[in-house]
């Protein structure tokens, strides 16, 4: 169990995936470039290719991201957040989608 104060430390926001490409040298990773309403877009990796996802599943779509994780080194780059998903059938990730009219950068609370 965590306290409500601990939960409040997790920052989540709506982001728009600007670009998505299969990460060269990996059979699992897709590299996302995400607009979170900040000055610069972020690079966020997701390891969902084994579940049948392709870059086209992400481009120009909004998702919910955790935005205050410490950057994690992935190959020769850093992932600067995490896309949120739930376990679907056969543990295939199902991504959390904001309503269509929710603005990029909107905070989740």
C-alpha positions in Angstrom: 0.0 0.0 0.0 1.1 3.6 -0.6 -0.3 6.8 0.8 -2.2 9.4 -1.2 0.8 11.7 -0.7 3.0 9.0 -2.4 0.6 8.6 -5.2 0.4 12.4 -5.7 4.2 12.3 -6.5 3.4 10.4 -9.8 3.0 13.0 -12.6 1.0 11.9 -15.7 0.0 13.9 -18.7 -1.5 13.6 -22.1 1.0 13.5 -24.9 0.8 13.3 -28.7 3.1 10.9 -30.5 4.8 12.8 -33.2 7.0 10.1 -34.6 7.4 6.3 -33.9 10.0 4.0 -35.3 11.2 0.5 -34.6 14.4 0.7 -32.6 17.3 -0.6 -34.7 19.0 -3.5 -33.0 15.9 -4.5 -30.9 13.1 -6.9 -31.7 10.9 -5.4 -28.9 11.3 -1.6 -28.8 9.5 1.2 -30.5 11.0 4.7 -30.1 8.4 7.4 -29.7 8.9 11.1 -30.0 6.2 12.7 -27.8 4.8 16.2 -27.5 3.8 16.7 -23.9 3.2 20.5 -24.3 6.7 21.3 -23.1 9.4 23.3 -24.9 11.0 20.1 -26.3 9.5 16.8 -27.2 10.6 13.7 -25.3 11.9 10.3 -26.4 10.0 7.5 -24.8 10.5 3.8 -25.6 7.9 1.1 -25.3 8.7 -2.7 -25.6 5.5 -3.8 -27.4 6.6 -5.1 -30.7 6.2 -8.8 -29.5 2.5 -8.0 -29.0 2.0 -7.1 -32.6 2.2 -3.3 -32.2 3.8 -1.3 -35.0 5.0 2.4 -35.2 1.8 3.2 -37.1 -0.3 2.3 -34.0 1.1 5.4 -32.3 1.8 8.1 -34.8 -0.4 11.2 -34.4 -2.4 9.7 -31.5 -2.7 10.9 -27.9 -1.9 8.6 -24.9 -1.3 9.1 -21.2 2.3 9.1 -20.0 4.1 9.1 -16.7 6.3 12.2 -17.0 8.4 12.4 -13.8 10.4 9.1 -14.0 14.1 9.3 -13.9 15.5 8.9 -17.5 16.3 5.2 -18.2 19.2 4.3 -20.5 17.9 2.2 -23.4 20.7 1.1 -25.7 22.5 4.3 -26.7 19.7 6.7 -25.7 17.4 7.6 -22.8 13.7 7.0 -22.3 12.2 10.1 -20.6 8.9 8.7 -19.4 6.5 5.8 -19.7 3.3 5.2 -21.7 0.4 3.9 -19.6 -1.3 0.6 -20.4 -3.4 -2.1 -18.8 -3.2 -5.8 -19.3 -5.6 -6.9 -22.0 -6.3 -10.4 -23.3 -3.3 -12.7 -23.2 -1.4 -9.9 -21.3 -1.3 -7.8 -24.5 -1.0 -4.1 -23.4 -4.0 -1.9 -24.0 -3.1 1.7 -23.9 -4.9 4.3 -21.9 -6.4 6.9 -24.3 -7.6 10.4 -23.3 -10.9 11.8 -24.6 -10.4 13.3 -28.1 -10.8 16.9 -26.9 -8.3 16.7 -24.1 -5.4 19.1 -24.7 -1.8 18.0 -25.2 0.0 18.5 -21.9 -3.2 18.2 -19.8 -2.3 16.7 -16.4 -3.9 13.5 -15.2 -5.1 13.6 -11.6 
